[in-house]
Structures are given as structure tokens and as C-alpha cells.
């Protein structure tokens, strides 16, 4: 395929996915105002409804554009050793995500832990895992790493990593999640390049979310145990039996946790770097991954199997477009309004 035709195809894909992102955000906003109250009052309905609002437009996107979804999103098998290393990598980057989350809690409210706690109380560990770990891992990875990253990737994967991370963060529409989700989105895009498969980030996303679900379940079990209740009675602190979250602990406690997780994040990220390199080598992507961060990069078009060198003189496709801009503005407005409402 000629270079000009290749660039036109890339531009078309970016425009289509940009419009899809704006549509997803507008649908989400409309649903938040017009959906029946029962949808948001029941935690299971809330999660399934919100995830459905993501995946249904994505399915329609593939039907309308007549794209092969499996080929487009790069869903491929990965070996067992890679799966184990991906789990290790998830635990390596978790302190960094927690650190960013804690820093944001100095200024804004945390929402996710409340939903998970409600789910654990009403449905238990298994159903909560399906709702908060498995479903988002499938739906959000197909959408943000499968569709948006792959469409933007083209010959400029580094910029595409940043764009997909920003879109992934913005779609959460609350400031607390936006910050760490952006970083997570970028890391997940790098993992895609290290494995060549969307399945890798589905696994990491599931493990990361499952950690939150499991810890919430364990805390719930502890606080409802006979031993805990007796300990409270003996100490005369029955008021402490009400559930607390990190956000309730106060700024001083959060700062202490920031210092602790800051140290853990440095160590975890350092180890994670070498785990990532090992994953790339295991999947024969080590040279490819290294080339992405060098000055002279080569990117292969998966659809056309044409390799095009990138020089400053060559025309370049624009990854960002007006649809992305409008979508991010909508997300930012909703995040700000939500924060104002929570303080009212």
C-alpha cells in the first residue's frame, strides 16, 4: 500500500474513533440525568448499566465500520509464563497507583471504595469480582486499549500511549480516578507493545481491580467478626464499628500513607521495569519495545503489513482530533460538577 493511502486510512480511523469517544461520553452524561433512579441505587445495575453504555456503542462501531474486531483489537493468545509475569507486574505497579490515588484524596473525594463496599455487603465476593474486576477488565480494555489505542497507534505509538491514557482517565469522570487511570492507561499501552496482545492488559486490569474487591471483602469480614466486635466492646469504642475508608482517615494519616507508598512505589516501579523487559523478551518484542523509545522508530501497519520509516520530513497523521477534545471537555465538566456537588 502507498504511503499516502496508508496515511488516509490512519486519519479515517482516528476520526471514527474520535467520534466514538465523544458519543460514549455524551451517552454517559445523558444516562446520568435521564436514567431511572433504580439503575444507580442498585450497585449491580449501576455497574452493568454503565459498562453496557460502553460496550454497546463499541459493538455498533465495528458493525458500522465493517472492521474485524478480533484483528482490530489485537486479541491473541499469550503463554503461561507471560501470564504469571503479568500478575507480578501488576503487583509491582500497584503501589504507584495507590500513591497517586492517595495524593488525589488530599484534595478530592474517593468514590469507588464505597461502591465496592456496598457490593460486598449485598452480593459477596464472587459476584463483586464479576462486577468490579472481570466486567471492567473486558469492556474497558476492548474499548480503550483495543479500539482507541490501536486506532491511534499507527506510526506514532508513543503519542498514542499518552492519548489512550488520557482518554481512559477522562472517561471515569471523577478527579480521584482520572489521575491514576491516566498513568495506568499509559502503562497498559506499553504492555500491549511488550506482548502484542490485548489479553495481557485484560489480565492486569482484572488483577488490579480484584485486589480492591478482595481487600474490601477481607475488611468487611474482619469488621463483622465476633472477635472484632468483642475487641470494640472491651475498648468502649463502638463508634469505630462503622466502616471507615482511607479518605475518612484525615489528611495526616493520608500523608503518612503517601510516604509509605512513595517508598514502595519506587521499589515496585524499579522491579516492574525489569519484569516488563522480561515479558517483552519472552514474547520476542524486546527489540521492538526498545525501538519505540529510540529516536528513529519503525512502526508496522498490522492491517497492511507495510513497514514505514518515520522521518521528520515525512507527512505525519494527527492522532488528536476535535472529537477527542470535545469528549475530554465533557468529562472534565462532569468531574468538576461532581466534585462541587459532593462538597455542597
C-alpha positions in Angstrom: 0.0 0.0 0.0 1.2 3.5 -0.9 2.2 5.8 2.0 -0.5 8.4 1.1 -3.2 5.7 1.2 -1.9 4.4 4.5 -2.0 7.9 6.0 -5.5 8.4 4.8 -6.6 5.2 6.4 -5.0 6.2 9.7 -6.7 9.6 9.6 -10.0 8.0 8.9 -9.6 5.5 11.8 -8.7 8.4 14.1 -11.8 10.4 13.1 -14.1 7.4 13.5 -12.8 6.5 17.0 -12.7 10.2 18.0 -16.4 10.4 17.2 -17.0 7.2 19.1 -15.3 8.6 22.2 -17.4 11.8 22.1 -20.5 9.6 21.6 -19.6 7.4 24.6 -19.2 10.4 26.8 -22.4 12.1 25.7 -24.3 8.9 26.2 -22.9 8.6 29.7 -23.8 12.1 30.6 -27.3 11.7 29.2 -27.8 8.5 31.2 -26.7 10.2 34.4 -29.5 12.7 34.0 -32.3 10.6 32.5 -31.8 7.0 33.6 -34.3 5.7 36.2 -33.1 6.1 39.8 -33.2 2.3 40.3 -30.2 2.0 37.9 -27.9 3.9 40.2 -29.5 2.9 43.5 -28.6 -0.8 43.0 -24.9 -1.3 42.7 -25.2 -4.3 40.3 -27.5 -2.4 38.0 -25.1 0.6 38.2 -22.1 -1.3 37.1 -23.8 -3.4 34.4 -25.6 -0.4 33.0 -22.5 1.8 32.9 -20.4 -0.9 31.3 -23.2 -1.6 28.8 -23.2 2.0 27.8 -19.6 1.5 26.8 -19.6 -1.9 25.0 -22.8 -1.5 23.0 -21.6 1.6 21.1 -18.3 -0.2 20.5 -20.1 -3.2 19.0 -22.1 -0.8 16.8 -18.8 0.9 15.8 -17.5 -2.4 14.5 -20.7 -3.2 12.7 -20.9 0.3 11.0 -17.2 0.4 10.0 -17.2 -3.3 9.0 -14.0 -3.9 10.9 -12.9 -7.3 12.1 -13.0 -6.8 15.9 -10.6 -9.6 16.8 -8.0 -8.4 14.3 -8.5 -4.7 15.2 -8.1 -5.0 18.9 -5.2 -7.5 18.7 -6.7 -10.2 20.8 -4.1 -13.0 20.7 -3.0 -15.9 22.9 -0.2 -15.5 25.3 1.9 -18.2 27.1 1.5 -19.2 30.7 4.8 -17.8 31.9 3.8 -14.4 30.5 0.6 -14.6 32.4 2.5 -15.1 35.7 4.9 -12.3 34.9 1.9 -10.0 34.1 0.4 -10.7 37.5 3.8 -9.9 39.1 4.0 -6.7 37.1 0.5 -5.7 38.3 1.6 -6.0 41.9 4.8 -4.0 41.1 2.8 -1.1 39.7 0.0 -1.2 42.3 1.9 0.9 44.9 2.4 3.6 42.3 -1.4 3.6 41.5 -2.2 3.7 45.2 0.3 6.6 45.7 -1.4 8.7 43.0 -4.8 7.8 44.4 -3.8 8.9 47.9 -2.3 12.2 46.7 -5.6 13.0 45.0 -7.5 12.2 48.2 -5.8 15.1 49.9 -8.0 17.3 47.6 -10.9 15.3 46.3 -13.3 12.6 47.4 -12.9 8.9 46.7 -16.0 7.1 45.2 -15.0 3.6 44.1 -14.4 2.1 47.5 -17.9 3.0 48.6 -19.4 1.1 45.6 -17.2 -1.9 46.2 -18.2 -2.0 49.9 -21.9 -1.8 49.0 -21.4 -4.7 46.6 -19.5 -6.8 49.1 -22.2 -6.3 51.7 -25.1 -7.1 49.3 -23.6 -9.7 47.0 -20.5 -11.2 48.5 -17.0 -11.8 47.0 -17.8 -13.8 43.8 -20.5 -11.5 42.4 -18.5 -8.4 43.3 -15.5 -9.9 41.5 -17.6 -10.3 38.4 -19.0 -6.8 38.7 -15.9 -4.8 39.6 -13.0 -6.9 38.3 -14.0 -9.1 35.3 -16.5 -6.9 33.6 -14.4 -3.7 33.5 -11.3 -5.7 32.5 -13.1 -7.0 29.4 -15.2 -4.0 28.5 -12.7 -1.2 29.2 -9.7 -3.0 27.7 -11.6 -3.8 24.5 -12.6 -0.1 24.3 -9.5 1.8 25.4 -6.6 -0.4 24.5 -8.3 -2.4 21.8 -10.1 0.4 19.9 -8.7 3.8 20.9 -5.0 2.8 21.3 -4.9 0.6 18.2 -6.6 3.2 16.1 -4.2 5.9 17.3 -1.1 3.8 17.3 -0.2 3.8 13.6 3.3 5.2 13.2 3.4 7.1 16.5 2.8 4.7 19.3 4.4 6.8 22.0 1.9 9.6 21.4 -0.9 7.1 21.1 0.1 5.7 24.6 -0.4 9.2 26.1 -3.6 9.8 24.2 -5.2 6.4 25.1 -4.1 7.0 28.8 -5.7 10.4 28.8 -9.0 9.1 27.3 -9.0 6.2 29.7 -8.5 8.6 32.7 -11.1 11.1 31.4 -13.9 8.6 30.9 -14.0 7.9 34.7 -15.4 11.5 35.1 -14.2 11.9 38.7 -11.0 13.6 39.6 -9.8 10.9 42.0 -9.9 8.2 39.4 -8.8 10.4 36.4 -5.3 10.9 37.8 -4.2 7.3 38.4 -6.2 5.9 35.5 -4.3 8.1 33.1 -1.0 6.7 34.3 -2.4 3.1 34.3 -3.6 3.6 30.7 -0.2 4.6 29.5 1.5 1.6 31.3 -1.1 -0.8 29.9 -0.4 0.6 26.3 3.3 -0.2 26.9 2.4 -3.7 28.0 0.4 -4.1 24.7 3.6 -3.4 22.9 5.6 -5.8 25.0 3.2 -8.7 24.4 1.4 -7.9 21.1 -1.9 -8.9 22.7 -4.8 -7.2 24.4 -5.3 -10.3 26.6 -2.2 -9.1 28.6 -3.9 -5.9 29.8 -7.2 -7.7 30.4 -5.3 -9.9 32.9 -3.6 -6.9 34.5 -6.8 -4.9 34.8 -8.6 -7.9 36.3 -5.9 -8.5 38.9 -5.6 -4.8 39.8 -9.4 -4.5 40.3 -9.7 -7.8 42.1 -7.1 -6.6 44.7 -9.5 -3.8 45.7 -12.5 -6.2 45.8 -10.7 -8.8 47.9 -9.3 -6.3 50.4 -12.7 -4.8 50.8 -14.2 -8.2 51.4 -11.5 -9.1 53.9 -12.0 -5.8 55.8 -15.8 -6.4 55.8 -15.2 -9.9 57.2 -12.9 -8.6 59.9 -15.2 -5.8 61.0 -18.1 -8.1 61.2 -16.3 -10.9 63.1 -17.1 -11.7 66.7 -13.5 -11.2 67.7 -13.6 -7.6 66.3 -16.9 -6.8 68.0 -15.7 -8.1 71.3 -12.5 -6.1 71.0 -14.5 -2.9 70.4 -16.8 -3.6 73.3 -13.8 -4.1 75.6 -12.2 -0.8 74.4 -15.5 1.0 74.6 -15.2 2.2 71.0 -18.4 1.0 69.5 -18.4 4.1 67.2 -15.4 2.7 65.5 -17.5 -0.2 64.2 -18.8 2.0 61.4 -16.8 1.4 58.3 -14.0 3.9 57.5 -12.2 4.5 54.3 -8.8 6.0 53.6 -10.5 9.2 52.7 -12.0 9.4 56.2 -8.7 8.9 58.0 -7.8 12.6 57.7 -5.0 14.4 55.9 -2.4 13.5 58.5 -3.0 9.7 58.1 -3.1 10.1 54.3 0.3 11.9 54.3 1.8 9.1 56.4 0.5 6.6 53.9 1.8 8.7 51.0 5.3 8.5 52.4 5.0 4.7 52.9 3.6 4.1 49.5 6.0 6.5 47.9 8.9 4.3 49.0 7.0 1.1 47.9 6.2 2.8 44.5 9.9 3.5 43.8 10.9 -0.1 44.6 7.9 -1.6 42.8 8.4 0.5 39.6 12.1 -0.4 39.6 11.4 -4.1 39.8 8.4 -3.7 37.3 10.8 -2.2 34.7 12.8 -5.4 34.6 9.7 -7.6 34.7 8.3 -5.7 31.7 11.6 -6.3 29.9 11.4 -10.0 30.7 7.8 -10.1 29.3 8.9 -8.4 26.1 11.9 -10.7 25.7 9.7 -13.8 26.3 7.3 -12.6 23.6 10.1 -11.7 21.2 9.2 -8.0 21.5 12.2 -6.7 23.3 13.9 -5.1 20.3 10.5 -3.7 19.1 9.9 -2.2 22.6 13.3 -0.7 22.8 12.9 0.8 19.3 9.8 2.7 20.3 11.8 4.8 22.7 14.7 5.4 20.4 14.9 8.5 18.1 14.5 6.5 14.9 11.4 4.3 15.1 9.8 1.9 12.8 6.1 1.0 13.0 4.5 -1.8 11.2 0.9 -1.5 9.9 -0.8 -4.6 11.1 -3.6 -4.3 8.5 -1.4 -3.7 5.6 1.8 -5.4 6.7 3.8 -2.4 5.4 6.8 -1.1 7.3 7.2 2.7 7.0 10.2 4.5 8.5 9.4 7.8 10.3 11.5 10.8 9.5 10.8 14.4 10.2 10.4 15.2 6.5 7.6 12.6 6.1 4.0 13.6 6.5 2.5 12.5 9.8 -1.0 11.7 10.8 -2.6 13.6 13.6 -3.6 11.4 16.5 -5.6 14.0 18.4 -8.8 15.5 16.8 -11.7 17.8 17.6 -13.9 14.9 18.8 -11.4 13.9 21.4 -11.1 17.5 22.6 -14.9 17.8 22.9 -15.1 14.5 24.7 -12.4 15.4 27.2 -14.2 18.8 27.9 -17.4 16.9 28.6 -15.5 14.6 31.0 -13.8 17.5 32.8 -17.0 19.4 33.2 -18.7 16.3 34.7 -15.8 15.7 37.1 -15.8 19.3 38.3 -19.6 19.3 38.8 -19.4 16.0 40.7 -16.8 17.4 43.0 -18.7 20.6 43.6 -21.9 18.5 44.3 -20.0 16.3 46.8 -18.9 19.4 48.8 -22.3 21.1 48.8 
